[in-house]
Amino acid sequence: MNVLLVDDHRVVRVAIHRLLRSALPALQVTEADSGQAALTLCAEHRFDAVVLDIGLPDLSGLEVARRLLQRHREVRILFFSMHDELPMVRQALAGLGFVSKNCDQAVLVSAVERVAAGEPYIEHSVATRLALNHQHGADQRLQEMTQRELEVLVMYARGEPVAGIARRLCVSDKTISNHLALIKNKLQVRSAVDLIHLAVDSGLVRYGERTLAYQSNGQAVQPSM
Protein backbone atom coordinates (compact mmCIF):
# COMPACT_ATOMS: atom_id res chain seq x y z
CA MET A 1 0.00 0.00 0.00
CA ASN A 2 1.05 3.56 -0.68
CA VAL A 3 -0.11 6.16 1.85
CA LEU A 4 0.25 9.94 1.85
CA LEU A 5 0.59 11.43 5.35
CA VAL A 6 -0.37 15.12 5.54
CA ASP A 7 0.43 17.05 8.75
CA ASP A 8 2.27 20.32 9.29
CA HIS A 9 4.00 19.13 12.48
CA ARG A 10 7.20 17.24 11.67
CA VAL A 11 7.31 15.44 15.02
CA VAL A 12 3.79 14.09 14.43
CA ARG A 13 4.63 12.97 10.90
CA VAL A 14 7.79 11.17 11.99
CA ALA A 15 6.00 9.39 14.84
CA ILE A 16 3.10 8.24 12.64
CA HIS A 17 5.45 7.26 9.82
CA ARG A 18 7.46 5.03 12.16
CA LEU A 19 4.30 3.54 13.71
CA LEU A 20 2.76 2.62 10.35
CA ARG A 21 5.99 1.17 8.92
CA SER A 22 6.53 -0.86 12.09
CA ALA A 23 3.00 -2.26 12.12
CA LEU A 24 2.71 -2.62 8.33
CA PRO A 25 6.19 -3.37 6.91
CA ALA A 26 4.98 -3.46 3.30
CA LEU A 27 3.48 0.03 3.58
CA GLN A 28 5.10 2.90 1.66
CA VAL A 29 4.60 6.29 3.35
CA THR A 30 5.08 9.67 1.67
CA GLU A 31 4.92 12.84 3.75
CA ALA A 32 3.49 16.30 3.02
CA ASP A 33 3.61 19.30 5.36
CA SER A 34 0.85 21.41 3.78
CA GLY A 35 -2.38 21.18 1.85
CA GLN A 36 -0.83 22.47 -1.36
CA ALA A 37 2.01 19.94 -1.13
CA ALA A 38 -0.58 17.18 -0.73
CA LEU A 39 -2.47 18.32 -3.83
CA THR A 40 0.76 18.39 -5.86
CA LEU A 41 1.80 14.91 -4.75
CA CYS A 42 -1.64 13.44 -5.47
CA ALA A 43 -1.48 14.90 -8.98
CA GLU A 44 1.85 13.13 -9.56
CA HIS A 45 1.32 9.81 -7.76
CA ARG A 46 -1.44 7.38 -6.90
CA PHE A 47 -2.00 6.69 -3.20
CA ASP A 48 -4.18 4.00 -1.66
CA ALA A 49 -5.06 6.37 1.18
CA VAL A 50 -4.43 9.94 2.30
CA VAL A 51 -4.11 10.44 6.07
CA LEU A 52 -5.11 14.08 6.38
CA ASP A 53 -5.03 16.57 9.25
CA ILE A 54 -7.84 19.16 9.28
CA GLY A 55 -5.84 22.06 10.77
CA LEU A 56 -3.24 22.74 8.08
CA PRO A 57 -1.42 26.09 7.80
CA ASP A 58 -2.37 26.96 4.22
CA LEU A 59 -5.53 25.19 3.06
CA SER A 60 -7.77 23.54 5.60
CA GLY A 61 -7.94 19.76 5.49
CA LEU A 62 -11.59 19.94 4.48
CA GLU A 63 -10.69 22.15 1.51
CA VAL A 64 -7.87 19.79 0.51
CA ALA A 65 -10.30 16.85 0.65
CA ARG A 66 -12.86 18.72 -1.44
CA ARG A 67 -10.30 19.45 -4.16
CA LEU A 68 -8.91 15.92 -4.09
CA LEU A 69 -12.35 14.36 -4.46
CA GLN A 70 -13.11 16.70 -7.36
CA ARG A 71 -9.94 15.73 -9.23
CA HIS A 72 -9.54 12.10 -8.12
CA ARG A 73 -12.94 10.61 -7.29
CA GLU A 74 -11.36 7.32 -6.29
CA VAL A 75 -9.18 8.86 -3.55
CA ARG A 76 -9.62 7.44 -0.04
CA ILE A 77 -9.24 9.90 2.79
CA LEU A 78 -8.75 9.26 6.50
CA PHE A 79 -9.02 12.40 8.59
CA PHE A 80 -6.67 12.32 11.58
CA SER A 81 -7.20 15.41 13.67
CA MET A 82 -7.30 16.91 17.15
CA HIS A 83 -10.47 18.76 16.10
CA ASP A 84 -13.16 16.21 16.91
CA GLU A 85 -16.12 18.58 17.33
CA LEU A 86 -19.15 16.79 15.89
CA PRO A 87 -20.10 19.30 13.15
CA MET A 88 -16.53 19.09 11.83
CA VAL A 89 -16.61 15.29 11.99
CA ARG A 90 -19.82 15.22 9.93
CA GLN A 91 -18.21 17.34 7.23
CA ALA A 92 -15.03 15.25 7.34
CA LEU A 93 -16.94 12.03 6.74
CA ALA A 94 -17.35 13.05 3.10
CA GLY A 95 -14.00 11.25 2.87
CA LEU A 96 -13.99 7.69 4.17
CA GLY A 97 -12.92 7.86 7.77
CA PHE A 98 -12.13 9.83 10.87
CA VAL A 99 -9.95 9.17 13.91
CA SER A 100 -8.86 11.66 16.55
CA LYS A 101 -5.25 12.27 17.56
CA ASN A 102 -6.19 10.93 20.99
CA CYS A 103 -6.85 7.44 19.62
CA ASP A 104 -4.75 4.39 20.48
CA GLN A 105 -1.97 3.45 18.07
CA ALA A 106 -3.74 0.20 17.15
CA VAL A 107 -6.85 2.17 16.20
CA LEU A 108 -4.88 4.37 13.79
CA VAL A 109 -3.19 1.36 12.16
CA SER A 110 -6.53 -0.42 11.75
CA ALA A 111 -8.13 2.73 10.33
CA VAL A 112 -5.37 3.15 7.72
CA GLU A 113 -5.72 -0.49 6.66
CA ARG A 114 -9.50 -0.28 6.39
CA VAL A 115 -9.62 3.01 4.50
CA ALA A 116 -6.83 1.95 2.12
CA ALA A 117 -8.95 -1.12 1.34
CA GLY A 118 -11.90 1.12 0.48
CA GLU A 119 -13.85 0.54 3.69
CA PRO A 120 -15.32 3.36 5.81
CA TYR A 121 -13.93 3.78 9.31
CA ILE A 122 -14.85 6.03 12.22
CA GLU A 123 -13.34 5.84 15.68
CA HIS A 124 -15.75 4.12 18.07
CA SER A 125 -15.90 6.90 20.65
CA VAL A 126 -16.60 9.49 17.96
CA ALA A 127 -19.27 7.28 16.35
CA THR A 128 -20.96 6.92 19.75
CA ARG A 129 -21.03 10.69 20.24
CA LEU A 130 -22.50 11.16 16.77
CA ALA A 131 -25.24 8.62 17.52
CA LEU A 132 -26.11 10.23 20.87
CA ASN A 133 -26.10 13.69 19.32
CA HIS A 134 -28.48 12.51 16.61
CA GLN A 135 -30.72 10.83 19.16
CA HIS A 136 -31.04 13.88 21.40
CA GLY A 137 -31.12 16.39 18.57
CA ALA A 138 -28.65 19.05 17.48
CA ASP A 139 -28.91 22.71 16.56
CA GLN A 140 -30.84 22.56 13.29
CA ARG A 141 -29.26 25.80 12.11
CA LEU A 142 -25.82 24.18 12.08
CA GLN A 143 -27.20 21.13 10.28
CA GLU A 144 -28.22 23.34 7.37
CA MET A 145 -24.82 24.99 6.89
CA THR A 146 -22.66 24.19 3.89
CA GLN A 147 -19.11 22.85 4.25
CA ARG A 148 -17.60 26.20 3.24
CA GLU A 149 -19.81 28.11 5.69
CA LEU A 150 -18.82 25.75 8.49
CA GLU A 151 -15.12 26.16 7.70
CA VAL A 152 -15.40 29.95 7.73
CA LEU A 153 -17.37 29.93 10.99
CA VAL A 154 -14.89 27.66 12.76
CA MET A 155 -11.83 29.66 11.70
CA TYR A 156 -13.51 32.97 12.56
CA ALA A 157 -14.69 31.74 15.97
CA ARG A 158 -11.15 30.55 16.75
CA GLY A 159 -9.92 34.10 16.23
CA GLU A 160 -8.68 33.95 12.64
CA PRO A 161 -8.96 37.40 10.97
CA VAL A 162 -10.89 37.80 7.74
CA ALA A 163 -7.69 38.27 5.73
CA GLY A 164 -6.21 35.09 7.21
CA ILE A 165 -9.31 33.05 6.38
CA ALA A 166 -9.28 34.42 2.83
CA ARG A 167 -5.63 33.39 2.34
CA ARG A 168 -6.25 29.86 3.63
CA LEU A 169 -9.30 29.36 1.40
CA CYS A 170 -7.74 31.14 -1.61
CA VAL A 171 -10.53 33.71 -1.97
CA SER A 172 -10.83 37.47 -1.49
CA ASP A 173 -11.42 39.26 1.81
CA LYS A 174 -14.75 40.48 0.43
CA THR A 175 -15.86 36.90 -0.24
CA ILE A 176 -15.20 35.96 3.39
CA SER A 177 -17.00 39.06 4.65
CA ASN A 178 -19.98 38.10 2.48
CA HIS A 179 -19.84 34.55 3.88
CA LEU A 180 -19.89 35.89 7.43
CA ALA A 181 -22.90 38.10 6.68
CA LEU A 182 -24.77 35.11 5.21
CA ILE A 183 -23.74 32.91 8.14
CA LYS A 184 -25.05 35.42 10.67
CA ASN A 185 -28.31 35.62 8.75
CA LYS A 186 -28.64 31.83 8.49
CA LEU A 187 -27.85 31.32 12.18
CA GLN A 188 -30.12 34.21 13.16
CA VAL A 189 -27.52 36.15 15.14
CA ARG A 190 -26.84 39.88 14.99
CA SER A 191 -23.19 40.34 15.89
CA ALA A 192 -19.78 38.69 15.67
CA VAL A 193 -19.83 38.22 19.45
CA ASP A 194 -23.11 36.28 19.22
CA LEU A 195 -21.59 34.20 16.42
CA ILE A 196 -18.62 33.25 18.59
CA HIS A 197 -20.87 32.42 21.55
CA LEU A 198 -23.01 30.16 19.35
CA ALA A 199 -19.93 28.34 18.04
CA VAL A 200 -18.66 27.74 21.58
CA ASP A 201 -22.05 26.81 23.06
CA SER A 202 -22.75 24.33 20.27
CA GLY A 203 -19.40 22.59 20.75
CA LEU A 204 -18.18 23.65 17.32
CA VAL A 205 -15.27 25.46 18.97
CA ARG A 206 -13.91 24.72 22.44
CA TYR A 207 -13.89 27.68 24.83
CA GLY A 208 -10.37 29.07 25.15
CA GLU A 209 -9.12 27.16 22.08
CA ARG A 210 -8.02 30.44 20.56
CA THR A 211 -7.46 33.32 23.00
CA LEU A 212 -7.62 35.78 20.10
CA ALA A 213 -11.40 35.55 20.30
CA TYR A 214 -11.56 36.35 24.00
CA GLN A 215 -10.07 38.82 26.44
CA SER A 216 -8.11 37.53 29.42
CA ASN A 217 -11.11 38.10 31.69
CA GLY A 218 -13.18 35.69 29.62
CA GLN A 219 -15.41 38.35 28.04
CA ALA A 220 -16.03 37.90 24.33
CA VAL A 221 -14.71 40.62 22.04
CA GLN A 222 -15.54 41.25 18.43
CA PRO A 223 -12.71 40.17 16.09
CA SER A 224 -11.70 42.59 13.37
CA MET A 225 -13.91 42.46 10.30
Beta strands, then each sheet from edge to edge (+ up, - down):
strand 1: 2-6
strand 2: 28-32
strand 3: 49-52
strand 4: 77-81
strand 5: 97-100
strand 6: 121-122
sheet 1: 2+ 1+ 3+ 4+ 5+ 6+
end
